[in-house]
Amino acid sequence: EITSFIGIAPIGKYTQSGWSGAVEFFKTSYGSCAFTEKNLNITKGASFIPKDIVTYKINGKITLMDVRGDKETGFLYQTTWIDNNFERTLECANKSYDKGLMKKIISLAKKIDLVG
């Protein structure tokens, strides 16, 4: 599904063992995307999420989904999944709103999660 790699950059906190996270930019057939991974152990971070917005769509992990935007500026499709060690987010921008696009993003997130 990834058609071309754009680049990668460190994010978060820098420690003796390196950065606490990274963001990777790439293109897919359905938009320009960014995948962010944050190591919660390094940052000593935690997530507090209301139960009513949680799903478990990405390999049984806590999953959040959101689509924002409008016809003039386009739409940002976002999913975040969290386990005991990492918070990962996949965002893809598309000029159009498409109900089926979130399914594609979830599918890609599942594959990324299995590799990571």
FITI-699417 format. One line per 4 residues: for each residue x, y, z of N, C-alpha, C. Coordinates in nm, 2 decimals. Example, Ala and Ser with C-alpha at 12.3 -4.5 7.8 and 13.67 -1.06 7.14 Angstrom:
<nodes>
1.32,-0.57,0.78,1.23,-0.45,0.78,1.32,-0.33,0.78; 1.28,-0.22,0.71,1.37,-0.11,0.71,1.29,0.00,0.79;
</nodes>
This chain:
<nodes>
0.08,-0.12,0.00,0.00,0.00,0.00,0.08,0.13,0.00; 0.21,0.12,0.05,0.29,0.24,0.05,0.36,0.25,-0.09; 0.34,0.36,-0.15,0.39,0.38,-0.29,0.53,0.45,-0.29; 0.55,0.54,-0.20,0.69,0.60,-0.19,0.72,0.65,-0.05;
0.84,0.64,-0.02,0.90,0.69,0.11,0.94,0.83,0.09; 0.91,0.92,0.19,0.95,1.06,0.18,1.06,1.09,0.28; 1.05,1.04,0.40,1.16,1.07,0.50,1.12,1.03,0.64; 1.21,1.05,0.73,1.19,1.01,0.87,1.26,1.12,0.96;
1.21,1.14,1.07,1.27,1.24,1.16,1.25,1.20,1.31; 1.34,1.23,1.40,1.33,1.20,1.54,1.23,1.29,1.60; 1.16,1.25,1.71,1.07,1.33,1.78,1.08,1.30,1.93; 1.03,1.39,2.01,1.02,1.36,2.15,1.14,1.39,2.23;
1.17,1.31,2.33,1.28,1.33,2.42,1.41,1.26,2.38; 1.52,1.33,2.39,1.65,1.27,2.36,1.72,1.22,2.49; 1.76,1.09,2.49,1.82,1.04,2.61,1.96,0.97,2.56; 2.03,0.92,2.65,2.16,0.85,2.62,2.14,0.74,2.52;
2.02,0.67,2.52,1.99,0.56,2.43,1.93,0.61,2.30; 1.91,0.74,2.28,1.85,0.79,2.16,1.72,0.87,2.18; 1.65,0.89,2.07,1.53,0.96,2.07,1.41,0.87,2.12; 1.31,0.93,2.18,1.20,0.86,2.23,1.10,0.82,2.13;
1.12,0.88,2.01,1.02,0.85,1.90,1.07,0.89,1.77; 0.99,0.86,1.67,1.02,0.90,1.53,0.89,0.91,1.45; 0.90,0.99,1.35,0.79,1.01,1.25,0.84,0.98,1.11; 0.76,0.90,1.04,0.80,0.86,0.91,0.69,0.91,0.81;
0.73,0.97,0.70,0.64,1.03,0.60,0.65,0.94,0.48; 0.53,0.92,0.42,0.53,0.84,0.30,0.40,0.86,0.22; 0.39,0.81,0.10,0.27,0.83,0.02,0.21,0.69,0.00; 0.08,0.69,-0.01,0.00,0.57,-0.04,-0.09,0.60,-0.16;
-0.16,0.51,-0.21,-0.25,0.53,-0.32,-0.37,0.62,-0.28; -0.39,0.63,-0.15,-0.50,0.71,-0.10,-0.46,0.84,-0.02; -0.34,0.88,-0.03,-0.30,1.01,0.03,-0.16,1.01,0.09; -0.12,1.12,0.14,0.01,1.14,0.20,-0.01,1.11,0.35;
0.09,1.03,0.40,0.07,0.98,0.54,0.19,1.01,0.63; 0.17,1.00,0.76,0.27,1.01,0.86,0.24,0.90,0.96; 0.35,0.83,1.00,0.34,0.73,1.10,0.43,0.77,1.22; 0.37,0.79,1.33,0.45,0.83,1.45,0.45,0.72,1.56;
0.57,0.70,1.61,0.58,0.60,1.72,0.66,0.67,1.84; 0.59,0.66,1.96,0.65,0.72,2.08,0.67,0.61,2.18; 0.79,0.60,2.24,0.82,0.50,2.34,0.78,0.56,2.48; 0.67,0.50,2.53,0.62,0.55,2.66,0.71,0.52,2.78;
0.80,0.42,2.77,0.89,0.39,2.87,1.00,0.50,2.89; 1.05,0.55,2.77,1.15,0.65,2.77,1.09,0.78,2.82; 0.97,0.82,2.78,0.91,0.94,2.81,0.84,0.94,2.95; 0.83,0.82,3.00,0.75,0.80,3.13,0.60,0.85,3.11;
0.56,0.84,2.98,0.42,0.88,2.95,0.31,0.78,2.98; 0.19,0.84,2.98,0.07,0.75,3.00,-0.04,0.82,2.92; -0.14,0.74,2.89,-0.26,0.79,2.82,-0.38,0.77,2.90; -0.46,0.87,2.91,-0.59,0.86,2.98,-0.70,0.88,2.88;
-0.78,0.78,2.85,-0.87,0.78,2.74,-1.01,0.74,2.79; -1.11,0.82,2.76,-1.25,0.79,2.80,-1.29,0.66,2.74; -1.35,0.57,2.82,-1.39,0.44,2.77,-1.49,0.44,2.65; -1.57,0.55,2.64,-1.67,0.55,2.54,-1.62,0.58,2.40;
-1.49,0.62,2.39,-1.44,0.64,2.25,-1.34,0.54,2.21; -1.31,0.44,2.30,-1.21,0.33,2.27,-1.27,0.22,2.19; -1.19,0.17,2.09,-1.22,0.05,2.02,-1.09,-0.04,2.04; -1.09,-0.15,1.98,-0.98,-0.24,1.98,-0.95,-0.30,1.84;
-0.96,-0.21,1.74,-0.95,-0.26,1.60,-0.82,-0.30,1.56; -0.71,-0.24,1.62,-0.58,-0.27,1.57,-0.51,-0.38,1.66; -0.53,-0.50,1.62,-0.47,-0.62,1.68,-0.50,-0.62,1.83; -0.62,-0.59,1.87,-0.67,-0.60,2.01,-0.62,-0.49,2.10;
-0.55,-0.39,2.04,-0.49,-0.28,2.13,-0.59,-0.17,2.13; -0.58,-0.09,2.24,-0.66,0.03,2.25,-0.65,0.12,2.12; -0.76,0.15,2.06,-0.75,0.22,1.93,-0.85,0.34,1.93; -0.80,0.45,1.88,-0.88,0.57,1.86,-0.88,0.60,1.72;
-1.00,0.65,1.67,-1.01,0.69,1.53,-1.07,0.83,1.51; -1.03,0.91,1.41,-1.09,1.04,1.40,-1.07,1.08,1.25; -1.17,1.15,1.20,-1.16,1.22,1.07,-1.20,1.36,1.09; -1.11,1.45,1.04,-1.14,1.60,1.05,-1.11,1.66,0.91;
-1.18,1.77,0.89,-1.16,1.85,0.77,-1.28,1.90,0.70; -1.27,1.95,0.58,-1.38,1.99,0.50,-1.35,1.99,0.35; -1.45,2.02,0.27,-1.43,2.00,0.13,-1.32,2.10,0.07; -1.31,2.22,0.14,-1.21,2.32,0.09,-1.07,2.28,0.12;
-1.04,2.23,0.24,-0.90,2.20,0.28,-0.86,2.06,0.27; -0.96,1.97,0.26,-0.93,1.83,0.26,-0.95,1.77,0.40; -0.92,1.64,0.41,-0.95,1.56,0.53,-0.83,1.49,0.58; -0.82,1.48,0.72,-0.71,1.41,0.78,-0.78,1.29,0.85;
-0.74,1.17,0.81,-0.78,1.05,0.87,-0.68,1.01,0.97; -0.72,0.98,1.10,-0.62,0.95,1.20,-0.66,0.83,1.29; -0.57,0.74,1.31,-0.59,0.64,1.41,-0.47,0.63,1.50; -0.49,0.61,1.63,-0.39,0.60,1.73,-0.41,0.47,1.80;
-0.31,0.39,1.82,-0.32,0.27,1.90,-0.21,0.26,2.01; -0.25,0.21,2.12,-0.16,0.21,2.24,-0.15,0.08,2.31; -0.02,0.05,2.35,0.00,-0.07,2.43,0.08,-0.03,2.55; 0.14,-0.12,2.62,0.21,-0.09,2.75,0.34,-0.01,2.72;
0.39,-0.02,2.60,0.52,0.04,2.57,0.52,0.15,2.47; 0.42,0.15,2.38,0.42,0.25,2.27,0.29,0.31,2.24; 0.29,0.44,2.19,0.18,0.50,2.14,0.21,0.53,1.99; 0.13,0.47,1.90,0.15,0.48,1.76,0.03,0.55,1.69;
0.06,0.64,1.60,-0.04,0.71,1.52,-0.01,0.71,1.38; -0.12,0.68,1.30,-0.11,0.68,1.15,-0.21,0.79,1.11; -0.16,0.89,1.03,-0.24,0.99,0.98,-0.22,1.00,0.83; -0.34,1.01,0.76,-0.33,1.02,0.61,-0.42,1.13,0.57;
-0.37,1.22,0.48,-0.44,1.33,0.43,-0.50,1.30,0.29; -0.62,1.34,0.27,-0.69,1.31,0.14,-0.78,1.43,0.11; -0.79,1.47,-0.02,-0.87,1.58,-0.06,-1.02,1.56,-0.04; -1.06,1.43,-0.04,-1.20,1.39,-0.04,-1.24,1.32,0.09;
-1.36,1.32,0.13,-1.41,1.24,0.24,-1.46,1.11,0.18; -1.42,1.00,0.23,-1.45,0.87,0.19,-1.47,0.78,0.31; -1.60,0.73,0.33,-1.62,0.64,0.44,-1.54,0.52,0.45; -1.50,0.47,0.33,-1.42,0.35,0.32,-1.27,0.37,0.35;
-1.23,0.49,0.35,-1.08,0.52,0.36,-1.03,0.48,0.50; -1.11,0.50,0.60,-1.07,0.47,0.74,-1.04,0.32,0.75; -1.12,0.24,0.68,-1.09,0.09,0.68,-0.95,0.06,0.62; -0.91,0.13,0.51,-0.78,0.11,0.45,-0.67,0.15,0.55;
-0.70,0.26,0.62,-0.60,0.31,0.72,-0.58,0.21,0.83; -0.69,0.16,0.88,-0.69,0.06,0.99,-0.61,-0.06,0.94; -0.64,-0.10,0.82,-0.57,-0.22,0.76,-0.42,-0.20,0.76; -0.38,-0.08,0.71,-0.24,-0.05,0.71,-0.18,-0.04,0.85;
-0.25,0.02,0.94,-0.20,0.03,1.08,-0.18,-0.11,1.14; -0.27,-0.21,1.11,-0.25,-0.34,1.16,-0.12,-0.41,1.11; -0.09,-0.38,0.98,0.03,-0.43,0.92,0.15,-0.37,0.99; 0.15,-0.24,1.00,0.26,-0.16,1.07,0.28,-0.22,1.21;
0.17,-0.24,1.28,0.18,-0.28,1.42,0.25,-0.42,1.43; 0.22,-0.51,1.33,0.28,-0.64,1.34,0.43,-0.64,1.31; 0.47,-0.54,1.23,0.61,-0.53,1.20,0.69,-0.46,1.32; 0.62,-0.36,1.38,0.69,-0.28,1.48,0.70,-0.35,1.61;
</nodes>
